[in-house]
Amino acid sequence: MRRMLEAQPRPAVHWDLADRAADRGQRALRRRRAAHLATWVVLLAALFALTVWAVLTEPWSPPPRSTTPPLGGW
């Protein structure tokens, strides 16, 4: 490693390498934030849909009886 670092003809580095790396990092960060935001939006939409469905259908109430009890003594 030391020989490579001390070699005289050092490889040329583009003058805009740092700018390109920073731009790429910013793009990756924006993509990551957008993905997190989209995940939260989908999660909250699913939670809202589940809440609306539960309020409308009331799955906790017992199902209605299929037959009525016999009426007697008339």
Order of alpha helices (4+ residues) and beta strands (2+ residues): alpha-alpha
